[in-house]
């Protein structure tokens, strides 16, 4: 039994123990056919969003012949996952980078192509659970929200420096917030009195800015504002627009990409990229499809898969997940328009 914290309270378990990876079995199931033993070099799987390493650990355990390249921008996540994956030795290589830097990461490692790529988008359990990171609207904390806390602008910087028009745009586009302008005007008015520093002051302001009828449904009214600020601070959507084509380009024939997204903006980008990759480029009206115009990928999922009842009961954070997957079926033009 673990020792009690001062005052009789139990200490929080280590982050690696409290982390429940979303759709873990399904991700391994989808990736495994592309990661079977082969002659020559072992198959390579890339976890582009390492987090606390739950998905990576399962892949290494269940597929003992694979080599893992794991990427994350968060140095705290890399430290935790590094300790968790240390027992796998040279089979696991961890790299600090953003996932849109995948081509550079693979080039630096001398990896010409990979056989599986996993992308688990959005904020990680570690970032949500570490109060001082400022991602959660449930407890007071500094308004940070940086996935890499060592540099770049914070959520407080956005709130305290953007004019009302730009702030409204961020809330409307990235948070899909109907009352973006009302919230932005309130922020500008209140920051003149005192700059924003803590999360709960922002939560209170958002609640007061939204009409009472709109506050009665949909959970905490601040969640859309927090999502928008997090996306703006970390440049998430721009990175994702580059990362999905880069991941597709990196795959060998037979290689597979699995992507989990947690909100509609992410899922739309993924859906559009996979649709383009699995659609013929032949001009309309041709009586046959020239081989060079055949789709390079095929979809492995029908639409977006969601978490089942058992998963939801075990891990409520899986509720918004949308999983999409594709397999490379032929070589040819890359997603960027070049040639392999």
Number of C-alpha atoms within 10 A of each C-alpha: 3 7 9 11 10 8 6 8 9 11 11 10 10 9 16 18 11 13 18 19 21 22 22 15 12 14 22 19 12 19 23 19 14 22 24 14 14 10 6 6 10 17 22 22 29 26 23 27 26 29 31 30 23 19 23 27 19 16 25 18 12 11 16 13 18 23 22 25 23 27 25 23 21 22 17 17 26 21 13 17 23 19 13 17 20 12 11 16 8 10 17 22 17 18 18 17 19 21 27 20 17 21 17 12 19 16 11 9 11 9 13 11 19 27 26 28 26 24 23 21 20 18 19 19 18 19 21 16 15 13 16 17 19 27 28 22 23 15 14 17 19 19 28 23 27 26 26 18 15 10 8 11 15 22 26 21 16 19 21 19 13 15 14 20 12 14 24 22 17 23 25 19 13 23 25 17 21 15 17 25 19 15 24 26 16 16 23 19 12 15 14 10 8 9 15 22 19 19 23 20 15 23 21 13 15 25 17 15 20 17 11 10 7 12 16 10 9 8 8 14 21 23 18 19 25 24 22 21 26 25 22 23 19 19 12 20 16 13 14 19 16 18 21 23 19 19 26 26 23 25 23 20 18 18 27 30 29 23 23 25 21 18 15 15 14 20 20 12 18 22 17 12 17 22 16 15 23 19 14 18 15 15 9 9 7 8 6 8 14 12 10 14 14 17 21 24 25 18 17 14 13 9 12 15 15 17 20 11 11 9 17 16 12 11 16 14 16 19 16 15 22 20 25 22 25 24 27 23 18 17 17 17 15 16 19 11 9 9 10 9
